[in-house]
Amino acid sequence: TKVADAKTVITETRAAQALLERAVAKDPKALGGNALWVLGRVYYDLPEFAGGDGVKAVKLLEQAHAQTP
């Protein structure tokens, strides 16, 4: 079943992205290191027009892997 329309999903994902960025800026190991993993995934999953960035996603995921392999 469909939970939400695409506009709502993108809006809420961008809001979560902002919160994760603030958490990671304060502590890269926030949420036991999971904040970096999730933030990287958000950048990967979002389309570019909505704030996604494949290059940034890879960098964040590499950083997450280095910190919490």
All heavy atoms as TSV, in Angstrom:
chain	resi	resn	atom	element	x	y	z
A	1	THR	N	N	0.837	-1.187	0.000
A	1	THR	CA	C	0.000	0.000	0.000
A	1	THR	C	C	0.875	1.241	0.000
A	1	THR	O	O	2.002	1.222	0.443
A	1	THR	CB	C	-0.920	0.028	1.234
A	1	THR	OG1	O	-0.111	0.057	2.398
A	1	THR	CG2	C	-1.871	-1.148	1.233
A	2	LYS	N	N	0.299	2.287	-0.474
A	2	LYS	CA	C	1.006	3.557	-0.554
A	2	LYS	C	C	0.846	4.302	0.770
A	2	LYS	O	O	-0.268	4.530	1.235
A	2	LYS	CB	C	0.427	4.370	-1.702
A	2	LYS	CG	C	1.221	5.573	-2.061
A	2	LYS	CD	C	0.644	6.217	-3.306
A	2	LYS	CE	C	1.464	7.379	-3.739
A	2	LYS	NZ	N	0.908	8.020	-4.905
A	3	VAL	N	N	1.968	4.679	1.369
A	3	VAL	CA	C	1.942	5.361	2.651
A	3	VAL	C	C	1.774	6.873	2.480
A	3	VAL	O	O	1.003	7.493	3.186
A	3	VAL	CB	C	3.235	5.066	3.441
A	3	VAL	CG1	C	3.266	5.831	4.741
A	3	VAL	CG2	C	3.359	3.573	3.698
A	4	ALA	N	N	2.500	7.459	1.544
A	4	ALA	CA	C	2.429	8.907	1.327
A	4	ALA	C	C	2.742	9.204	-0.134
A	4	ALA	O	O	3.377	8.418	-0.822
A	4	ALA	CB	C	3.421	9.619	2.230
A	5	ASP	N	N	2.315	10.368	-0.569
A	5	ASP	CA	C	2.617	10.764	-1.940
A	5	ASP	C	C	4.086	11.189	-2.043
A	5	ASP	O	O	4.751	11.433	-1.040
A	5	ASP	CB	C	1.684	11.892	-2.388
A	5	ASP	CG	C	1.829	13.129	-1.526
A	5	ASP	OD1	O	2.708	13.962	-1.842
A	5	ASP	OD2	O	1.078	13.255	-0.540
A	6	ALA	N	N	4.583	11.264	-3.255
A	6	ALA	CA	C	5.998	11.554	-3.494
A	6	ALA	C	C	6.425	12.897	-2.895
A	6	ALA	O	O	7.518	13.012	-2.335
A	6	ALA	CB	C	6.295	11.523	-4.978
A	7	LYS	N	N	5.571	13.896	-2.997
A	7	LYS	CA	C	5.916	15.222	-2.466
A	7	LYS	C	C	6.125	15.151	-0.960
A	7	LYS	O	O	7.088	15.721	-0.433
A	7	LYS	CB	C	4.812	16.227	-2.797
A	7	LYS	CG	C	5.113	17.625	-2.319
A	7	LYS	CD	C	4.001	18.585	-2.692
A	7	LYS	CE	C	4.282	19.976	-2.155
A	7	LYS	NZ	N	3.198	20.904	-2.439
A	8	THR	N	N	5.263	14.456	-0.258
A	8	THR	CA	C	5.390	14.319	1.189
A	8	THR	C	C	6.648	13.546	1.552
A	8	THR	O	O	7.372	13.925	2.483
A	8	THR	CB	C	4.147	13.614	1.779
A	8	THR	OG1	O	2.992	14.382	1.442
A	8	THR	CG2	C	4.245	13.469	3.277
A	9	VAL	N	N	6.920	12.477	0.830
A	9	VAL	CA	C	8.117	11.678	1.100
A	9	VAL	C	C	9.371	12.527	0.937
A	9	VAL	O	O	10.260	12.516	1.794
A	9	VAL	CB	C	8.169	10.439	0.178
A	9	VAL	CG1	C	9.511	9.739	0.288
A	9	VAL	CG2	C	7.043	9.481	0.513
A	10	ILE	N	N	9.462	13.294	-0.141
A	10	ILE	CA	C	10.637	14.124	-0.383
A	10	ILE	C	C	10.752	15.214	0.677
A	10	ILE	O	O	11.835	15.470	1.209
A	10	ILE	CB	C	10.614	14.714	-1.803
A	10	ILE	CG1	C	10.869	13.594	-2.815
A	10	ILE	CG2	C	11.645	15.827	-1.966
A	10	ILE	CD1	C	10.733	13.996	-4.256
A	11	THR	N	N	9.656	15.855	1.022
A	11	THR	CA	C	9.670	16.908	2.035
A	11	THR	C	C	10.141	16.376	3.379
A	11	THR	O	O	11.005	16.975	4.040
A	11	THR	CB	C	8.271	17.537	2.188
A	11	THR	OG1	O	7.869	18.069	0.927
A	11	THR	CG2	C	8.262	18.634	3.229
A	12	GLU	N	N	9.602	15.245	3.794
A	12	GLU	CA	C	9.975	14.672	5.084
A	12	GLU	C	C	11.408	14.142	5.074
A	12	GLU	O	O	12.115	14.245	6.078
A	12	GLU	CB	C	8.993	13.564	5.479
A	12	GLU	CG	C	7.588	14.069	5.743
A	12	GLU	CD	C	7.517	15.091	6.865
A	12	GLU	OE1	O	8.207	14.924	7.894
A	12	GLU	OE2	O	6.768	16.074	6.709
A	13	THR	N	N	11.837	13.611	3.947
A	13	THR	CA	C	13.209	13.119	3.849
A	13	THR	C	C	14.192	14.273	3.927
A	13	THR	O	O	15.228	14.163	4.593
A	13	THR	CB	C	13.409	12.329	2.539
A	13	THR	OG1	O	12.473	11.255	2.510
A	13	THR	CG2	C	14.811	11.774	2.437
A	14	ARG	N	N	13.874	15.383	3.295
A	14	ARG	CA	C	14.752	16.560	3.374
A	14	ARG	C	C	14.804	17.114	4.786
A	14	ARG	O	O	15.856	17.577	5.233
A	14	ARG	CB	C	14.297	17.611	2.375
A	14	ARG	CG	C	14.565	17.160	0.932
A	14	ARG	CD	C	14.105	18.138	-0.073
A	14	ARG	NE	N	15.105	19.203	-0.157
A	14	ARG	CZ	C	14.943	20.298	-0.862
A	14	ARG	NH1	N	13.842	20.471	-1.552
A	14	ARG	NH2	N	15.872	21.209	-0.905
A	15	ALA	N	N	13.699	17.061	5.505
A	15	ALA	CA	C	13.693	17.506	6.902
A	15	ALA	C	C	14.582	16.595	7.749
A	15	ALA	O	O	15.360	17.065	8.583
A	15	ALA	CB	C	12.269	17.526	7.446
A	16	ALA	N	N	14.477	15.295	7.521
A	16	ALA	CA	C	15.327	14.344	8.241
A	16	ALA	C	C	16.788	14.557	7.882
A	16	ALA	O	O	17.677	14.464	8.732
A	16	ALA	CB	C	14.900	12.916	7.917
A	17	GLN	N	N	17.042	14.868	6.618
A	17	GLN	CA	C	18.398	15.130	6.157
A	17	GLN	C	C	19.010	16.299	6.937
A	17	GLN	O	O	20.149	16.216	7.378
A	17	GLN	CB	C	18.368	15.425	4.663
A	17	GLN	CG	C	19.700	15.697	4.032
A	17	GLN	CD	C	19.547	16.043	2.550
A	17	GLN	OE1	O	18.490	16.491	2.106
A	17	GLN	NE2	N	20.586	15.829	1.795
A	18	ALA	N	N	18.251	17.348	7.105
A	18	ALA	CA	C	18.745	18.517	7.845
A	18	ALA	C	C	19.058	18.155	9.298
A	18	ALA	O	O	20.090	18.569	9.833
A	18	ALA	CB	C	17.716	19.648	7.790
A	19	LEU	N	N	18.196	17.381	9.922
A	19	LEU	CA	C	18.441	16.961	11.308
A	19	LEU	C	C	19.679	16.076	11.412
A	19	LEU	O	O	20.495	16.234	12.329
A	19	LEU	CB	C	17.219	16.217	11.857
A	19	LEU	CG	C	15.968	17.053	12.074
A	19	LEU	CD1	C	14.788	16.151	12.449
A	19	LEU	CD2	C	16.209	18.094	13.162
A	20	LEU	N	N	19.832	15.167	10.477
A	20	LEU	CA	C	21.006	14.295	10.489
A	20	LEU	C	C	22.287	15.087	10.262
A	20	LEU	O	O	23.312	14.816	10.897
A	20	LEU	CB	C	20.864	13.209	9.422
A	20	LEU	CG	C	19.876	12.101	9.736
A	20	LEU	CD1	C	19.552	11.300	8.478
A	20	LEU	CD2	C	20.417	11.187	10.825
A	21	GLU	N	N	22.241	16.060	9.378
A	21	GLU	CA	C	23.426	16.893	9.134
A	21	GLU	C	C	23.834	17.643	10.395
A	21	GLU	O	O	25.019	17.739	10.706
A	21	GLU	CB	C	23.172	17.863	7.987
A	21	GLU	CG	C	23.183	17.188	6.644
A	21	GLU	CD	C	22.853	18.120	5.500
A	21	GLU	OE1	O	22.374	19.251	5.734
A	21	GLU	OE2	O	23.061	17.701	4.348
A	22	ARG	N	N	22.858	18.165	11.133
A	22	ARG	CA	C	23.179	18.857	12.386
A	22	ARG	C	C	23.762	17.893	13.410
A	22	ARG	O	O	24.712	18.224	14.117
A	22	ARG	CB	C	21.957	19.554	12.950
A	22	ARG	CG	C	21.653	20.852	12.211
A	22	ARG	CD	C	20.595	21.632	12.907
A	22	ARG	NE	N	19.321	20.930	12.674
A	22	ARG	CZ	C	18.148	21.374	13.035
A	22	ARG	NH1	N	18.047	22.506	13.686
A	22	ARG	NH2	N	17.062	20.701	12.766
A	23	ALA	N	N	23.199	16.713	13.500
A	23	ALA	CA	C	23.693	15.712	14.456
A	23	ALA	C	C	25.126	15.309	14.119
A	23	ALA	O	O	25.987	15.240	15.003
A	23	ALA	CB	C	22.788	14.491	14.460
A	24	VAL	N	N	25.397	15.083	12.842
A	24	VAL	CA	C	26.732	14.665	12.413
A	24	VAL	C	C	27.734	15.801	12.592
A	24	VAL	O	O	28.891	15.566	12.930
A	24	VAL	CB	C	26.695	14.167	10.946
A	24	VAL	CG1	C	28.080	14.006	10.363
A	24	VAL	CG2	C	25.926	12.853	10.879
A	25	ALA	N	N	27.303	17.039	12.382
A	25	ALA	CA	C	28.193	18.182	12.571
A	25	ALA	C	C	28.629	18.291	14.030
A	25	ALA	O	O	29.782	18.627	14.316
A	25	ALA	CB	C	27.506	19.471	12.122
A	26	LYS	N	N	27.723	17.991	14.945
A	26	LYS	CA	C	28.059	18.047	16.366
A	26	LYS	C	C	28.895	16.854	16.799
A	26	LYS	O	O	29.797	16.986	17.616
A	26	LYS	CB	C	26.789	18.115	17.211
A	26	LYS	CG	C	26.084	19.431	17.139
A	26	LYS	CD	C	24.892	19.461	18.060
A	26	LYS	CE	C	24.203	20.816	17.982
A	26	LYS	NZ	N	23.095	20.909	18.922
A	27	ASP	N	N	28.559	15.678	16.266
A	27	ASP	CA	C	29.259	14.453	16.642
A	27	ASP	C	C	29.164	13.450	15.495
A	27	ASP	O	O	28.100	12.862	15.280
A	27	ASP	CB	C	28.634	13.863	17.914
A	27	ASP	CG	C	29.305	12.576	18.361
A	27	ASP	OD1	O	30.389	12.236	17.833
A	27	ASP	OD2	O	28.756	11.913	19.252
A	28	PRO	N	N	30.273	13.244	14.764
A	28	PRO	CA	C	30.242	12.319	13.639
A	28	PRO	C	C	29.843	10.887	14.031
A	28	PRO	O	O	29.419	10.119	13.188
A	28	PRO	CB	C	31.675	12.347	13.100
A	28	PRO	CG	C	32.217	13.658	13.543
A	28	PRO	CD	C	31.554	13.933	14.873
A	29	LYS	N	N	29.967	10.557	15.296
A	29	LYS	CA	C	29.589	9.218	15.755
A	29	LYS	C	C	28.203	9.208	16.404
A	29	LYS	O	O	27.875	8.304	17.166
A	29	LYS	CB	C	30.639	8.677	16.715
A	29	LYS	CG	C	31.971	8.419	16.032
A	29	LYS	CD	C	32.947	7.768	16.958
A	29	LYS	CE	C	34.257	7.521	16.224
A	29	LYS	NZ	N	35.236	6.848	17.045
A	30	ALA	N	N	27.398	10.201	16.076
A	30	ALA	CA	C	26.043	10.292	16.634
A	30	ALA	C	C	25.251	9.030	16.322
A	30	ALA	O	O	25.416	8.412	15.269
A	30	ALA	CB	C	25.321	11.519	16.074
A	31	LEU	N	N	24.417	8.660	17.252
A	31	LEU	CA	C	23.570	7.466	17.124
A	31	LEU	C	C	24.405	6.211	16.900
A	31	LEU	O	O	24.051	5.331	16.125
A	31	LEU	CB	C	22.545	7.632	16.007
A	31	LEU	CG	C	21.582	8.808	16.131
A	31	LEU	CD1	C	20.738	8.931	14.879
A	31	LEU	CD2	C	20.713	8.649	17.368
A	32	GLY	N	N	25.539	6.157	17.580
A	32	GLY	CA	C	26.401	4.992	17.456
A	32	GLY	C	C	27.031	4.861	16.081
A	32	GLY	O	O	27.382	3.767	15.657
A	33	GLY	N	N	27.179	5.970	15.372
A	33	GLY	CA	C	27.740	5.966	14.030
A	33	GLY	C	C	26.692	5.790	12.944
A	33	GLY	O	O	26.983	5.949	11.765
A	34	ASN	N	N	25.483	5.489	13.344
A	34	ASN	CA	C	24.427	5.249	12.357
A	34	ASN	C	C	23.963	6.514	11.655
A	34	ASN	O	O	23.437	6.434	10.547
A	34	ASN	CB	C	23.232	4.550	13.005
A	34	ASN	CG	C	23.539	3.107	13.316
A	34	ASN	OD1	O	24.254	2.438	12.587
A	34	ASN	ND2	N	23.007	2.623	14.418
A	35	ALA	N	N	24.152	7.671	12.263
A	35	ALA	CA	C	23.720	8.917	11.628
A	35	ALA	C	C	24.438	9.126	10.301
A	35	ALA	O	O	23.823	9.540	9.315
A	35	ALA	CB	C	23.943	10.102	12.561
A	36	LEU	N	N	25.731	8.831	10.261
A	36	LEU	CA	C	26.480	8.969	9.005
A	36	LEU	C	C	25.987	7.981	7.957
A	36	LEU	O	O	25.862	8.325	6.780
A	36	LEU	CB	C	27.970	8.735	9.243
A	36	LEU	CG	C	28.799	9.942	9.630
A	36	LEU	CD1	C	30.233	9.523	9.955
A	36	LEU	CD2	C	28.796	10.987	8.548
A	37	TRP	N	N	25.728	6.743	8.377
A	37	TRP	CA	C	25.221	5.739	7.437
A	37	TRP	C	C	23.889	6.183	6.832
A	37	TRP	O	O	23.684	6.120	5.625
A	37	TRP	CB	C	25.031	4.387	8.123
A	37	TRP	CG	C	26.300	3.652	8.403
A	37	TRP	CD1	C	26.895	3.492	9.623
A	37	TRP	CD2	C	27.133	2.966	7.473
A	37	TRP	NE1	N	28.044	2.752	9.493
A	37	TRP	CE2	C	28.207	2.409	8.185
A	37	TRP	CE3	C	27.061	2.765	6.100
A	37	TRP	CZ2	C	29.214	1.670	7.566
A	37	TRP	CZ3	C	28.066	2.020	5.483
A	37	TRP	CH2	C	29.122	1.486	6.210
A	38	VAL	N	N	22.996	6.651	7.692
A	38	VAL	CA	C	21.665	7.044	7.223
A	38	VAL	C	C	21.755	8.301	6.359
A	38	VAL	O	O	21.103	8.391	5.318
A	38	VAL	CB	C	20.703	7.246	8.413
A	38	VAL	CG1	C	19.366	7.800	7.946
A	38	VAL	CG2	C	20.516	5.938	9.166
A	39	LEU	N	N	22.583	9.253	6.769
A	39	LEU	CA	C	22.736	10.479	5.980
A	39	LEU	C	C	23.294	10.160	4.599
A	39	LEU	O	O	22.818	10.698	3.587
A	39	LEU	CB	C	23.634	11.475	6.708
A	39	LEU	CG	C	23.797	12.843	6.063
A	39	LEU	CD1	C	22.456	13.535	5.861
A	39	LEU	CD2	C	24.724	13.709	6.907
A	40	GLY	N	N	24.271	9.292	4.531
A	40	GLY	CA	C	24.802	8.874	3.236
A	40	GLY	C	C	23.735	8.228	2.374
A	40	GLY	O	O	23.625	8.499	1.177
A	41	ARG	N	N	22.916	7.411	2.995
A	41	ARG	CA	C	21.836	6.736	2.253
A	41	ARG	C	C	20.794	7.746	1.764
A	41	ARG	O	O	20.271	7.631	0.662
A	41	ARG	CB	C	21.191	5.690	3.155
A	41	ARG	CG	C	20.099	4.899	2.505
A	41	ARG	CD	C	20.648	4.104	1.326
A	41	ARG	NE	N	19.566	3.566	0.543
A	41	ARG	CZ	C	19.320	2.279	0.390
A	41	ARG	NH1	N	20.087	1.395	0.960
A	41	ARG	NH2	N	18.312	1.889	-0.332
A	42	VAL	N	N	20.508	8.754	2.581
A	42	VAL	CA	C	19.546	9.788	2.181
A	42	VAL	C	C	20.066	10.528	0.951
A	42	VAL	O	O	19.332	10.737	-0.017
A	42	VAL	CB	C	19.257	10.761	3.342
A	42	VAL	CG1	C	18.530	12.006	2.862
A	42	VAL	CG2	C	18.452	10.066	4.431
A	43	TYR	N	N	21.332	10.919	0.995
A	43	TYR	CA	C	21.908	11.612	-0.165
A	43	TYR	C	C	21.886	10.722	-1.398
A	43	TYR	O	O	21.709	11.190	-2.515
A	43	TYR	CB	C	23.342	12.071	0.115
A	43	TYR	CG	C	23.415	13.434	0.736
A	43	TYR	CD1	C	23.695	13.599	2.089
A	43	TYR	CD2	C	23.202	14.581	-0.020
A	43	TYR	CE1	C	23.761	14.849	2.668
A	43	TYR	CE2	C	23.262	15.834	0.537
A	43	TYR	CZ	C	23.542	15.965	1.877
A	43	TYR	OH	O	23.595	17.217	2.439
A	44	TYR	N	N	22.074	9.425	-1.204
A	44	TYR	CA	C	22.062	8.481	-2.325
A	44	TYR	C	C	20.658	8.300	-2.885
A	44	TYR	O	O	20.464	8.260	-4.097
A	44	TYR	CB	C	22.627	7.135	-1.859
A	44	TYR	CG	C	22.616	6.083	-2.929
A	44	TYR	CD1	C	23.594	6.080	-3.919
A	44	TYR	CD2	C	21.635	5.106	-2.966
A	44	TYR	CE1	C	23.587	5.121	-4.917
A	44	TYR	CE2	C	21.617	4.142	-3.962
A	44	TYR	CZ	C	22.595	4.154	-4.930
A	44	TYR	OH	O	22.573	3.207	-5.918
A	45	ASP	N	N	19.669	8.189	-2.010
A	45	ASP	CA	C	18.305	7.890	-2.433
A	45	ASP	C	C	17.553	9.078	-3.022
A	45	ASP	O	O	16.708	8.898	-3.895
A	45	ASP	CB	C	17.484	7.341	-1.255
A	45	ASP	CG	C	17.862	5.910	-0.914
A	45	ASP	OD1	O	18.455	5.220	-1.772
A	45	ASP	OD2	O	17.562	5.484	0.213
A	46	LEU	N	N	17.836	10.274	-2.519
A	46	LEU	CA	C	17.121	11.445	-3.028
A	46	LEU	C	C	17.559	11.773	-4.454
A	46	LEU	O	O	18.744	11.716	-4.772
A	46	LEU	CB	C	17.403	12.674	-2.162
A	46	LEU	CG	C	16.558	12.867	-0.922
A	46	LEU	CD1	C	17.052	14.088	-0.146
A	46	LEU	CD2	C	15.097	13.042	-1.263
A	47	PRO	N	N	16.616	12.124	-5.313
A	47	PRO	CA	C	17.016	12.590	-6.646
A	47	PRO	C	C	17.746	13.934	-6.532
A	47	PRO	O	O	17.560	14.671	-5.556
A	47	PRO	CB	C	15.685	12.752	-7.383
A	47	PRO	CG	C	14.614	12.644	-6.376
A	47	PRO	CD	C	15.185	12.089	-5.129
A	48	GLU	N	N	18.576	14.240	-7.502
A	48	GLU	CA	C	19.370	15.471	-7.447
A	48	GLU	C	C	18.514	16.720	-7.296
A	48	GLU	O	O	18.880	17.632	-6.559
A	48	GLU	CB	C	20.267	15.582	-8.675
A	48	GLU	CG	C	21.437	14.639	-8.636
A	48	GLU	CD	C	22.399	14.866	-9.787
A	48	GLU	OE1	O	22.454	15.983	-10.332
A	48	GLU	OE2	O	23.090	13.899	-10.133
A	49	PHE	N	N	17.364	16.776	-7.968
A	49	PHE	CA	C	16.527	17.973	-7.879
A	49	PHE	C	C	15.969	18.178	-6.473
A	49	PHE	O	O	15.527	19.272	-6.133
A	49	PHE	CB	C	15.385	17.934	-8.903
A	49	PHE	CG	C	14.296	16.938	-8.581
A	49	PHE	CD1	C	13.256	17.273	-7.734
A	49	PHE	CD2	C	14.333	15.664	-9.131
A	49	PHE	CE1	C	12.260	16.352	-7.436
A	49	PHE	CE2	C	13.340	14.749	-8.854
A	49	PHE	CZ	C	12.292	15.087	-7.992
A	50	ALA	N	N	16.006	17.145	-5.645
A	50	ALA	CA	C	15.475	17.239	-4.292
A	50	ALA	C	C	16.580	17.308	-3.242
A	50	ALA	O	O	16.316	17.210	-2.052
A	50	ALA	CB	C	14.573	16.045	-4.000
A	51	GLY	N	N	17.824	17.456	-3.682
A	51	GLY	CA	C	18.923	17.584	-2.728
A	51	GLY	C	C	19.834	16.376	-2.651
A	51	GLY	O	O	20.755	16.347	-1.851
A	52	GLY	N	N	19.579	15.372	-3.465
A	52	GLY	CA	C	20.439	14.201	-3.484
A	52	GLY	C	C	21.776	14.510	-4.147
A	52	GLY	O	O	21.890	15.430	-4.941
A	53	ASP	N	N	22.784	13.750	-3.773
A	53	ASP	CA	C	24.121	13.977	-4.307
A	53	ASP	C	C	24.913	12.677	-4.182
A	53	ASP	O	O	25.320	12.299	-3.085
A	53	ASP	CB	C	24.799	15.095	-3.530
A	53	ASP	CG	C	26.151	15.498	-4.079
A	53	ASP	OD1	O	26.782	14.707	-4.800
A	53	ASP	OD2	O	26.596	16.618	-3.766
A	54	GLY	N	N	25.101	12.004	-5.302
A	54	GLY	CA	C	25.788	10.723	-5.293
A	54	GLY	C	C	27.217	10.801	-4.795
A	54	GLY	O	O	27.676	9.929	-4.055
A	55	VAL	N	N	27.937	11.849	-5.174
A	55	VAL	CA	C	29.328	12.011	-4.758
A	55	VAL	C	C	29.400	12.214	-3.242
A	55	VAL	O	O	30.219	11.593	-2.553
A	55	VAL	CB	C	30.001	13.176	-5.511
A	55	VAL	CG1	C	31.388	13.449	-4.974
A	55	VAL	CG2	C	30.044	12.881	-7.001
A	56	LYS	N	N	28.544	13.071	-2.723
A	56	LYS	CA	C	28.524	13.314	-1.282
A	56	LYS	C	C	28.098	12.046	-0.539
A	56	LYS	O	O	28.610	11.748	0.532
A	56	LYS	CB	C	27.577	14.468	-0.950
A	56	LYS	CG	C	27.690	14.939	0.478
A	56	LYS	CD	C	26.968	16.253	0.680
A	56	LYS	CE	C	27.261	16.787	2.068
A	56	LYS	NZ	N	26.725	18.113	2.271
A	57	ALA	N	N	27.178	11.299	-1.119
A	57	ALA	CA	C	26.729	10.046	-0.508
A	57	ALA	C	C	27.895	9.087	-0.341
A	57	ALA	O	O	28.082	8.502	0.733
A	57	ALA	CB	C	25.632	9.411	-1.353
A	58	VAL	N	N	28.696	8.938	-1.382
A	58	VAL	CA	C	29.840	8.023	-1.314
A	58	VAL	C	C	30.824	8.477	-0.245
A	58	VAL	O	O	31.324	7.660	0.543
A	58	VAL	CB	C	30.528	7.901	-2.691
A	58	VAL	CG1	C	31.849	7.171	-2.586
A	58	VAL	CG2	C	29.608	7.207	-3.674
A	59	LYS	N	N	31.111	9.768	-0.186
A	59	LYS	CA	C	32.039	10.290	0.825
A	59	LYS	C	C	31.521	10.022	2.237
A	59	LYS	O	O	32.276	9.612	3.118
A	59	LYS	CB	C	32.271	11.789	0.619
A	59	LYS	CG	C	33.108	12.101	-0.595
A	59	LYS	CD	C	33.298	13.589	-0.764
A	59	LYS	CE	C	34.066	13.888	-2.037
A	59	LYS	NZ	N	34.219	15.323	-2.257
A	60	LEU	N	N	30.229	10.263	2.459
A	60	LEU	CA	C	29.654	10.031	3.779
A	60	LEU	C	C	29.675	8.549	4.137
A	60	LEU	O	O	29.992	8.182	5.280
A	60	LEU	CB	C	28.223	10.562	3.843
A	60	LEU	CG	C	28.085	12.074	3.886
A	60	LEU	CD1	C	26.650	12.487	3.604
A	60	LEU	CD2	C	28.538	12.606	5.239
A	61	LEU	N	N	29.359	7.700	3.177
A	61	LEU	CA	C	29.363	6.264	3.440
A	61	LEU	C	C	30.784	5.748	3.685
A	61	LEU	O	O	30.980	4.875	4.543
A	61	LEU	CB	C	28.689	5.513	2.299
A	61	LEU	CG	C	27.181	5.784	2.187
A	61	LEU	CD1	C	26.635	5.208	0.886
A	61	LEU	CD2	C	26.433	5.234	3.388
A	62	GLU	N	N	31.763	6.293	2.990
A	62	GLU	CA	C	33.159	5.916	3.251
A	62	GLU	C	C	33.573	6.361	4.642
A	62	GLU	O	O	34.252	5.623	5.366
A	62	GLU	CB	C	34.089	6.515	2.202
A	62	GLU	CG	C	33.994	5.841	0.858
A	62	GLU	CD	C	34.809	6.533	-0.236
A	62	GLU	OE1	O	35.199	7.707	-0.058
A	62	GLU	OE2	O	35.028	5.878	-1.264
A	63	GLN	N	N	33.176	7.570	5.025
A	63	GLN	CA	C	33.479	8.072	6.377
A	63	GLN	C	C	32.797	7.200	7.429
A	63	GLN	O	O	33.412	6.856	8.438
A	63	GLN	CB	C	33.017	9.524	6.506
A	63	GLN	CG	C	33.361	10.160	7.826
A	63	GLN	CD	C	32.861	11.597	7.926
A	63	GLN	OE1	O	32.289	12.136	6.980
A	63	GLN	NE2	N	33.050	12.204	9.064
A	64	ALA	N	N	31.560	6.836	7.195
A	64	ALA	CA	C	30.831	5.975	8.132
A	64	ALA	C	C	31.514	4.626	8.247
A	64	ALA	O	O	31.676	4.086	9.354
A	64	ALA	CB	C	29.387	5.799	7.659
A	65	HIS	N	N	31.950	4.080	7.134
A	65	HIS	CA	C	32.630	2.785	7.159
A	65	HIS	C	C	33.939	2.854	7.923
A	65	HIS	O	O	34.293	1.939	8.675
A	65	HIS	CB	C	32.878	2.282	5.741
A	65	HIS	CG	C	33.508	0.931	5.701
A	65	HIS	ND1	N	34.856	0.764	5.582
A	65	HIS	CD2	C	32.963	-0.296	5.804
A	65	HIS	CE1	C	35.134	-0.518	5.603
A	65	HIS	NE2	N	34.002	-1.192	5.737
A	66	ALA	N	N	34.680	3.950	7.751
A	66	ALA	CA	C	35.940	4.107	8.460
A	66	ALA	C	C	35.728	4.204	9.970
A	66	ALA	O	O	36.550	3.711	10.746
A	66	ALA	CB	C	36.676	5.355	7.948
A	67	GLN	N	N	34.636	4.833	10.378
A	67	GLN	CA	C	34.374	5.019	11.807
A	67	GLN	C	C	33.713	3.816	12.454
A	67	GLN	O	O	33.961	3.514	13.602
A	67	GLN	CB	C	33.517	6.265	12.028
A	67	GLN	CG	C	34.252	7.533	11.760
A	67	GLN	CD	C	33.411	8.758	12.070
A	67	GLN	OE1	O	32.311	8.668	12.582
A	67	GLN	NE2	N	33.949	9.909	11.757
A	68	THR	N	N	32.821	3.176	11.720
A	68	THR	CA	C	32.094	2.034	12.270
A	68	THR	C	C	32.002	0.929	11.220
A	68	THR	O	O	30.960	0.742	10.619
A	68	THR	CB	C	30.679	2.450	12.709
A	68	THR	OG1	O	30.002	3.036	11.606
A	68	THR	CG2	C	30.681	3.403	13.866
A	69	PRO	N	N	33.106	0.222	11.008
A	69	PRO	CA	C	33.151	-0.775	9.926
A	69	PRO	C	C	32.213	-1.946	10.095
A	69	PRO	O	O	31.764	-2.464	10.928
A	69	PRO	CB	C	34.583	-1.256	9.935
A	69	PRO	CG	C	35.200	-0.805	11.185
A	69	PRO	CD	C	34.347	0.301	11.713
